[in-house]
Amino acid sequence: MNSLRIKLIIFLLNLFIVTNLSIAFGWHDETHLAVAKAAGYSKWYNAVGADMTKE
């Protein structure tokens, strides 16, 4: 019983760590613009379209 409890605790800790590390945060519009400009995209001003649609 004790071994099962330890395995369950380890499993839950691993699950907690994995789910918290996989959270992705969205970029801000300035980040999109900077990446588009650095990549040489000719219509870099359209790079904030993704941020505008989430608003």
Phi and psi in degrees as a GROMACS rama.xvg file:
@    title "Ramachandran Plot"
@    xaxis  label "Phi"
@    yaxis  label "Psi"
@TYPE xy
-66.986  -38.5191  ASN-2
-65.865  -39.5799  SER-3
-64.3916  -39.4773  LEU-4
-64.6223  -41.7893  ARG-5
-66.0121  -42.3701  ILE-6
-63.4583  -39.2288  LYS-7
-65.1628  -42.6415  LEU-8
-63.5984  -43.6956  ILE-9
-63.9716  -42.3918  ILE-10
-61.5994  -45.4133  PHE-11
-66.7508  -37.482  LEU-12
-64.4086  -43.5748  LEU-13
-63.2138  -41.6718  ASN-14
-62.8047  -42.485  LEU-15
-62.5319  -43.8932  PHE-16
-65.7615  -45.6063  ILE-17
-64.1241  -42.6225  VAL-18
-70.0613  -31.813  THR-19
-78.7397  -26.9495  ASN-20
-80.6045  -19.2965  LEU-21
-92.3054  5.5546  SER-22
-74.8399  126.709  ILE-23
-106.62  133.387  ALA-24
-101.085  141.841  PHE-25
-71.8762  153.091  GLY-26
-80.5064  157.662  TRP-27
-86.5361  164.526  HIS-28
-61.8258  -32.4757  ASP-29
-66.8866  -32.2032  GLU-30
-68.6706  -42.3765  THR-31
-60.9327  -42.6849  HIS-32
-63.8483  -44.1154  LEU-33
-63.6654  -41.0556  ALA-34
-67.2608  -42.3476  VAL-35
-64.6187  -41.2189  ALA-36
-65.5933  -44.4423  LYS-37
-64.9362  -31.5243  ALA-38
-78.8729  -9.85643  ALA-39
82.1536  21.5741  GLY-40
-67.5597  125.974  TYR-41
-69.127  -28.1092  SER-42
-109.352  54.0031  LYS-43
-60.5125  -26.1109  TRP-44
-68.5232  -15.5718  TYR-45
-86.4277  -1.17661  ASN-46
-69.9522  -15.5073  ALA-47
-89.7883  8.55613  VAL-48
-59.3977  -36.9686  GLY-49
-66.1613  -37.0565  ALA-50
-72.0095  -33.7089  ASP-51
-69.7792  -35.6536  MET-52
-72.9132  -28.3324  THR-53
-77.158  -18.2227  LYS-54
